[in-house]
Amino acid sequence: MISIKNISKWYGDFQVLTDCSTEVKKGEVVVVCGPSGSGKSTLIKCVNGLEAFQKGDIIVDGTSVGDPKTNLPKLRSRVGMVFQNFELFPHLSITQNLTLAQMQVLGRNRDEATVNGLRLLDRVGLKAHADKHPGQLSGGQQQRVAIARALAMDPIAMLFDEPTSALDPEMVNEVLDVMVELAQEGMTMMCVTHEMGFARKVANRVIFMDKGAIVEDATKEDFFGSPRSERAQVFLSKILHH
């Protein structure tokens, strides 16, 4: 579904990604973790062309992200993205947030888009809030709306960029529960997260990054049981210690 081949990226003279390669099969859940500044978010944003890269290529369901002829807006409509800070339109109601892209990008009529949006809002447990605005919801509720909005586009895969890091600890689980359900239903997912409990529960594989490079790409059993690199061992000892 997603093939990342020898991706390198620079900001000016600073290299943020170095020769990164991995594959995500259909229905696989891959968790990307590592210390701050290791290139995790940059890598995942390259997958749907939100960040340009200078070397290598990424193929998503047969489409080359790096090809100048590729219609990136069309590609992005097929690859759901959930950000750290929700990115909802504050001036629109929840229903309008869920229907706008369906109508503009997929060409659905308002009734069709609304039915689909409300079905997904119900799925994330928020149907009662359809007429509210994002500012009237908690952070956890807004993030669940953001997931419903991404799902409303019928994506072939979902990308999550630290979806719980801006949330109060009490709200983290309500978002992770939705993500766990998606994983169990067979959604192809790449998740940048520090939530190791989530990784242990649903990940097929864990990618560990450091200084812009993929240091480990292993099954979750191997990663948590016996990480090969010293850097991953140190990382795990710090975050699993307590």
N, C-alpha and C positions, 0 to 999 in steps of 0.2 A: 504493500500500500504506500509506504514512504521509504524511499531509498536515498540516503545521504552519502555522497561520494566525495571524499577528499576536500571537504569545505574549508577554505581559509578566508579570513576577513580581517581587514585593517581599518582603523580610524586614524587616518594620517600615517604616521610612522609606527603607531602602536598596533600590534597584532592581537586581536581579541579572540580569534579562532584559528587553530593550527591543525590542518589536515584531519578534520573530523569525519569519520565514516561510521555509519550504522544503518540498520534496516528495521522497519517496523512492519510486521505482517498484519494482514487483515484480522481484526478481532483481538490483536495483542494490546496489552497495556504496558507501556514502558515509562518508568519513573526516571527523571533526570535530576540528579542531586550533586551536591558539592559545595564548597565554601563560597561566600560572597565574592563576586568579581571573577568567577571561574568561567564565565561565558555561557552559562545555562540558558538564560533568557534570550540572549542573542541568537543562540543556535535554534531555539524553537521559533523565534520570529523569522528566521531565514526560511523555515519550512513553507510558510505561506507568503513569502515575498515582502513581509513588512520591513525586513532588513535586507539590504543588498549584500551580496558576497562577491569577492573578487576572483576566487579560484574554486574549481570543483563544480559539482552540480547536485541538484536535489530533484528527484523524480517523485511526483505524487500521483498515484493511480495512472501512470503512463504519461503524465504531463511534466515537462521540464520547467522548473521554476526559474532557472537561470536563462532560458531562451528569451531573447528580446521580443520574439513574436508571440509569446504566451500572454494571454489575456489574464492578468493577475487579479482584477476584481472578480472575474468569473471563477477563477481558482479559489479565491478566498471565500466565495459564497458556498463552496463545497467543503471547506475545511473550517470547522467552528473554532473560534478563539475566545478563551475566557481569560481576562486580564486580572491583575492584582487589584486594580481600583474600579472594577465594575464597568466603567465607561458607558453608563446609561445616559440617555438624554434627560437632564433634570427638568426641562420644561414640558416634557410629554408624559402622559399617563403611562402606567405599566402596560396597558393594552396597546397603546400607540407605539411604545418601545418594541413590543413583540411583533407588530404588524408592518412597521415601516419598511424594513429591508425585504420582507417577503413580497410586498407590493412593488417596490422599486426595482429590486434585483431579479426576483423570480417571476414577476408579472402576475401575481395572484390578485384576484379582486378582493375588496375590503372584507366581504363576508367570509370568503374562504380563508383569508389570512387570520381573521379574528377567531374563527372556529379552531383553527390549528393552534394559534397562540394561547387561547384559553385552555385548550386540552393540555398543553405542555405546562401552563401555569398551575393547573390542577395537579399535574404529575409531580411538580416540585413543592406541592402543598400550599400554594399561595393564591388560589382562585378567588378567595374573599377580598384580595387586595387589588383586583383588576383595575379599579377606577382611581386608585391613589397615584401619587407621584413618587419618584424614587426617594426624595428627601423625607417622606413620611414612613419609610421602611428602615429597619435595622440593616447594618452592614451585611449580616448573614442572609437576610431576605433579599437584599439587592443582588448579592452574588448568585443566589438561586434564580432570580429573574434573568440575570445575565446568561446563565447556563440554559434556561428555557429559550431565551432569544437565539442563542447559537443553534440549539436543536431545531428551532422552527424553520431553519434553512435546509433541513434534511441533509446534514453533513455526512460525508463518507468517513470522516475522521474528526477527532476533537483535540485541540491543543489547549493546555492549561498552563498559564504562566504565574506560578505562586498564587493560586486562587484563594488561599486562606491567610496569607501573611499580613494583610491589612485588617484582619478581623479580630474582635475581642475573643479571648480563648473560649468563652461560652458558646460562641457562634460557629466555631470551626467545625464541630461535628455535624451540624445540620447541612453544611455544604459538602463535607466528605461523604455523608450518607447518600446524597444524590449521585456523587461521582462513583461510589461503590456500586450502586444500582446500575448505572450506565455500563460500568465495566462488566458486571455480571450478565448484562444483556448482550454483550459481544461488541460494544462500540470500540473501534480502534482509537487508542488514546496515547498521547505523549504528555506527560505531566511534569513540569518543573515544580518540585515541592520539597519541603523539609519534613513533611509528615511521614515519618518512617513507619508508623503503625499502618497507615494507608498503603504504603509500599509493600509491607509484609503481607497485607491482606489480599490485595488484588493484582499487584504487578506480576507480569510474566518475567520481565527483565528489569535490571537496574543499570543505568549508565551513570558512572561517577566521573565528574569533570574537575580539572584543576588547571589553572593558568591557561585557559583556552583550549585545552586538549582533552580528549576522552581517555581517561586513565584506565577505567574498567568498563566492560560491557558484559555483564554476567547474569545468569539466572538469579532470582532473588535469594534462592537457597544458598548459592555459592557466595553471593555478595555479603549476606548477613552472617553466613556460617564461617567462611574463610576467605575474606578479601585478599587478593594477591598483592596489591601494592601497599607499601607502608603508609602512603598518604591517605588511602581509604581507611586503613586500620585506625589511624589517628583520628580521622573525622568521625568514624563510628563510635570510637571510645568516648569522644566528647559529647555526642548527641544522644547516645544510648546509656550513658553512665548513670543518669538519674532516673 
